[in-house]
Amino acid sequence: MNKIINWFVNNTVVKYSNDESFIKNRATRSKLMEGYVPELIDVTKNMYSYKHIKGNTLAKSINY
């Protein structure tokens, strides 16, 4: 079971997952969606981080 934990530290979002492939896929996705998602600051086998950006997600913006 994929466990995801989020931390918000000093205007940075840190995401942990016990599923290494989930993190790897998110890092790849971030590169493919450059300009549309926050740039990743750091990626390890179980974590990635990015600067917190104030705003709404697309789902919330379209009342999904």
N, C-alpha and C positions, 0 to 999 in steps of 0.2 A: 504494500500500500504506500503510495506516494504521500509523504508528509511534507507540507510546506509551512514555513514559519517566516513571518515578516517582522523586521525591526525598523524603526524610524529613529535615526541617530544623527544629530547635527545637520539637518537638512539633507540627509542621505537615506535612501531606502536600501536595506540589505535583505535579500531573500535567501533562505536556506531550503534545500530539498535533500532528502535522503536518496533520491533517484538521480544518479549522475547523468543519465541520458536526458532527463528533463532539463537540467541546467545547460547541458551542451546544446540542446534544441533551442532553448531560449536565447542563448548567445548567438547562434546562427540566425535565428529569426530577427534579432535586433539589428544585425548587419544588413539583412535583406530589407528591413523596414526603416532604414536610416532616414532621418528627417521626420518620421511619423511617430517614433517611440523614443524615449530618453536614451541617450548614449550610455553604454555600460562603462563604469569606472574600473571595475575589477571583476574577474571571473576566476573561480577556483572550481574544483570538481564537484563541490556541494553548495556553493554560494555564488551569487553575483550581486553587484550593487550599482546604483545610479543615483544622480542627484534628484531630489524630490522637486517636481514641477507642479505648481499650483494650477488646477484646472479640473475639467470634467473628462471622464472617459467617453469614448464614442457611444457606448451603450447608454450612458446616462443622458448624453446630449440628444439622442433621438428617442428618448423615453422608451427604451427597450426593456 
